[in-house]
């Protein structure tokens, strides 16, 4: 171990530099400091405190590109909070010698870090110090997660929505496949051998589709309404072919370019409504259609089931629709059937951009005012009747929330914004 690590001031400097990093840079900053203690090729972290991006990887691109959340989950099961373990495990699809660091702080859900060391057997003293540093960082990260700024919260909600979208889509894809396989096995039109062969082909195709989800392109794009609906027809083709219900999929009336998230959501809503209609008692016919009506897309599924008591869209579908500003129109008449229309806006208004000062609480605004006046931490502490340590704490939060690296940058960022001068308080 480098002799400098025996100096408490050096260790405290490392802690201060690491904790002062903005949240998106925490792992890269910690990896840089850890590299001076335990040289390593890559580091991968999975945390329970960040819904926006729970998996983060830095270092060797060849390793970083291949790391998966499942690998970190398995490694987390083998880790011990508060300890640094040297194990052989899979990271980036390859069996490697790894150093596992895990934490279970009082605040937050903790995190696990997998490091690919240069040395297969790092010294025990370095490992012990690394575990202590990781615990400090995880505790601070958990504290930050309990009080996110509005912009961080907005991003987390958006990420959570995207994650829910993926889960819903995968669930519906599996439900469609299972419903289709059951329809095949129950069908009187196929022999036993033919039914088994068809069911096997459907299952194999579903597995290939599932594998493709992992590698799909995340780039934002658009689809023509006709092309988007054609994809839906392909997804439902096997169900339409093998179910006893007469399913009529009507091509869109009017063509336009749909944002990909809208097209994706439209297919999800349509599949969900079709599956629900097929599952209702005594349904013999159903009709699904899209219609572009000005600034909205109207998705309508109509069935003839006389049982309408359960003709309420599933909560998961409702959440997807309302998140994008849409709503349902339901016409259910006992004995006649049900017509459900999802009205989906073609565009979603972007939330207004937060002004820098909106991210700060009143105390942080007071400290920032002192910074803008050119006062030092000690002077600000005297004016506000605070300890200098408390002022340093607020300064670090201010730099984090404003996403700047120095007090000078913070002062420059708010130079033209209205800010009350910091006033001296009496004890």
N, C-alpha and C positions, 0 to 999 in steps of 0.2 A: 504494500500500500504506500502511495506517495506520502511523504512526511507531512505535507500540508493538511492532510485529513486528520492529523492528530491535534491540529490547532482549532479550538472551539470557534474562533472568529471566522476561520475559513468555512467551517460547516454551516455556521449561521448565514454567511454570505450566500452559500449554495442554496440554502432554504429560502432566503429572501428573493433571490433571482428566480427560483422556480415558482414560488407562490405569486410573484408579481406578473406572471405571464397571463395574457388573456385566455379565456377558457379554450378557444379553438387551438391554442398553441401549447397547452399544458403538457401533452405527451412529448412533443418535439423538444420542448425546453428540458423536461425531466430526462429524456433520452440523452441529450447533449451533456448534461451534468453527470448522469450515470456512466456515460462512456469514459469519463476520466477515472472512474472507480472500477467499473467492470466493462472493458472494451467489448462491443457487441456489433453484430451485423444488422440486426433489426429488432424492433420491439412492437408487440401487439397488445392492445388493451381492450377489455370489455368491461363496461360499467353499467350499473343499474340506475345511475343518477342522470343519465342523458338520453331522453327519448328521441332527440334529434339525430344523434349519431352515436349509438352505444359502442360500436366497434371502430377503433382507430388503429392505424398501423403506420410506422415510420421506419425508414432505413432502406435496405436493399430492395430495389423495385421488383426483382424476380421473386422475392419472398412476399413482399407486401401485396402484390397483385393476386396472389393465390390464397391468402389467409381467409378463412371463413369463420362466421360466428359460431358454427357448430364445433369447430376445433377448439375455440376458446372456452366454450361451455364444457367440453370434456376435460380440458386442462384445469378449469376452475374447480371441477369436482375432485381433482387430485391435490389441490393446493391447500395450504394451512394458513389462515389469517395470522399476520404478524411474523411469519417465517419466510425465508428464502430457500426454496427447495431446488436441488439440481436433479432433473429427471430426463428420461428419454420419452419424447412424445411427438405427435404429428402436428406440424405447423406449416401452412402453405403446401399441404399435400405430401410432405416429406417427413420421414422419421428423423428427428434431430435431438441433439443434446440441448436442453433448455433450462433456464433459470425461471422459476415461477415465484412471483411476488403477489401476495393477496392481502386484503385488508378487510376489517369489519368494524369501521368507526362507529362511534355512538350516534353521530348524525349521518344520514345517508345510507345507501345500500352497499357501499363498498365497491371494489373493483379488483380484477385480476389482471396481471401483466405477465406476458410471456416474452422472455428475452433470449435471443440466439447469441450466446457468448462466443468470443474469439477463442478463449481458453476453455477446454472441456471441463476443467475442474477449478473454478474460481476459488480463491482462498476464503476460509470461513469468516475472517474478520470483515472482508469486503461484502460478503453476503449479508452479514448481520447489519452492517451500516446501511446497505441498500434497502433492507426490509424496513428499517426505521424511517428512512427518508420517504419510502413509498407510503407508509402509514400516515405521515404528516401531510403529504400531498393529497391522499384520498380523503382525509378528514376535511381539508380545506375545500376540496371539490364538492364533497357532500354538503358543506355549509352553503356554498354558492348555489347549489341546486335547489335548496329550500327557499331561496329568495331570488328567483330569476328576474332580470330586467324585462320590460315589456317586449322588446325586440327579440330577446332570446326565447321568451314564452311563445311569441307568435310563430317563430321558426319551429319550436318543438311541437306546437299544435299541428302545423302543416306536415311535419314529418310523421307525427302519429296518424294523421289522416291518410297519408300515403301508405303507411304500414298497414293500416286497417283495410285499405283498398286491396292490397296484395293478398291479405289473408282472406277477405271476402271472395275475391276472384278465384283463388285456389280452392276454397271450400265449395264454391258453386261449380267449378270445373269437375271436382271429384263427385259432387252430387249428381251432375248431369251424366257422368260416366256410369256411376252405380245405377242410376235410374234406367239408363239405356241397357246395361247388362241384364238387369232384372226383367226388363221388357222383352229382351231377346230370349231369356231362359223360360219365360212364361208364354211366349208366342206359340200359337198353334200352327203357324205357317211354316215353321222350320222343324226339321228332324232333330233328334237329340244330338247327333254328330254335328250337324250344321250349326245348331245353337251354340254348342261348346266351342266350335271353331270361331264363330263370329264373336263370342264373348271374349275369347283369348285375344283376338285381333284388336278388339276395342280396348282391352286392358293394356296391351302392349303399346298401342298408339297413345293412350293417356300417360303412360310412363315416359314416353319420348317427349310429349308435350310438357310434362312436369320438369324434365331435365332442361328443356329449352327455356323455361322461365328464368332459370339461374343466369343464363347468358344473354337475356334479352337486352335490347338497346334501350337505354334510359333517355336518350336524346328527345327533346321536345319537338314534336312534329304535328302534322295535321293529316286528316283523312277525308276524302270525299264521302258524302253520306251514303251513296250507292255502294262504294267499296267497303265502308264500315259495316253496312247491313249484310253485304255478301259474306263477310267474315262471320257474322252472327249465324247466318244460314248454314255455313259450313260446320260451325260448332254444334248446331242443333240437328244436323242432318241425320245422324244415327238415331236419335230419339224420335224424330219425325217418322223415320222409316220403320221403326219397330214397335212403337206404341200403338195401342188400339184406338187412341184418340185421333180424330182427323184434325191435323194442325195445318193452318194456312198462314204462311209468312209472306206478307205483302211488301213489296219493294217500296222505298221511300217516295213520297210525293214531294217533288221539289228537290233539287240537288244543291249542295253547298259544301264548302270546306269546313269540317268540324275540327276544333282543337282536339288533340289526341286524348286529353283527359275526359272531354265531353263524350267522344266516341266510345271510349273505354267504359265510362259509366253507363252510357246508353245500352251497351251490350249486356253489362252486368244486370241492370234493372230489367231488361227484357227477358234474359234467361231466368232470373228469379221469379218473375211473374208467370212465365210459361210453365216452369216446374211446379209452382203452386197450383196453377189451374189444372194441370194434368193430374195432380194428386188429389183434387177434390172429388167427392163421390158423384158418380153418374155423369161426369163430363164426357161428352161424345165429340164435341167440336170446340175449337178455339181459333181465334184469329189474332195475330200480332202484326202491328204496323207502326211505322214511323212517319211523322208528317212535320216538315219544316214550316213553321208558322211565324214569319217575321223574325223576331229575335229569340224565339224559343223552339225547342224540339219537343214535339208531343209524341210520347210513346204509349200506345194503347194496346191492351190485351183484353180480349172479350171472350168469354166462355159461356156455355149453355147449362152449366150445372145448376139444378134447382136449389142446392144447398148453398146458401150465401152467408151463413153465420160466421164462417172462418175466412171470409174474403177480405181480410185486412192485410195489407202488405207487411212483410216481415220487418222487424225493427232495424235489422242491419241494412235493408234496402232504404228504409226511411232516413236513416242517418246519412247514407251516401247522397241521397237526393237533397235533403235540407242543407247539407254542408255546402252544396253548390248553389244554394238559393232557390231550389225547386220546390214543388209541392204536388200532392196527389189530388186527383179528381175521381171519386168512386161513385158508381151507379150500380147498386146491387138490389135486385128485385126477387124476393123468394118465388121459386117456381119458374122464373124466366132466365135467370143467369146474372152474370156480373161483368161490368165493364170498368176497368181500372186504367186511368191515364196518368202518366208521370209527365209533368210539365217541367222541362229542364232548360234553364237559360243557356244560350250559346256562349255567353261571356260572363266571367265572374270579375266583379270590381276588385282591384288590388287595394289592400288596406293602405291608408295614408302613411307615408314615411314619417317616423318619429323624429322630432327635432332633438338634437343632442341633449338639451337640458331636460327633456321629458323623461330621460332615463335615470335621472338622479333624484334621490329623496331630499327633503329639506336640509338635513344636516350636511349632506354632500354638497349641496348648492352653496352653503355658507363657507365650507372649506374651499370650494372652487373659486368663490369670490376672493378669498384671501390669496389664492394662487395667482389669479388674474391681476391682483394689485401688486404682485411681486413680493409678497411676504414669504418668509421662510416658515417651515413647519413649527418651529418654536414660537414665532411671533403669532401665527394663527392660533396655536394652543393657548397663548396668553389672552388673546382677544376673546376667544370663545369659552374660556375657563375649562379647557380640556387638557388631558395629558398629551404630551408629544407623541406617545405611542398610539393613542387613539386617533390623532390626526394622521399619522402614517397609515393606519388601517383604512381611514376614509380616502386618503390619497390613492392607495392601491385600488380600491373599489372604483374610484372615479376614472382612473386610467383604463381599467378593465371595461367599464360600461361605455366609455367614449372610444374604446379601441385605439388608444394611442399609447406610446411608449415612454413619454416624458411629460413633466409638468409644463414645459414650454409649449409642447404640442397641444396640451389641453387648454392652456391660456389662449393660444392662437385660434383654436377651434371655436371658442366662444367670445372672441374679441368684439364681434359686431352684434352680439346678442344681449338683450337687457338682463343685467345682473346687479342686484343690490350690493353695494360695498359692504364688506364685513365690518360690523360695529363691535367696539370693545364692550364686554359685559362686566358688570361688577360682581364680585363674589357674593 
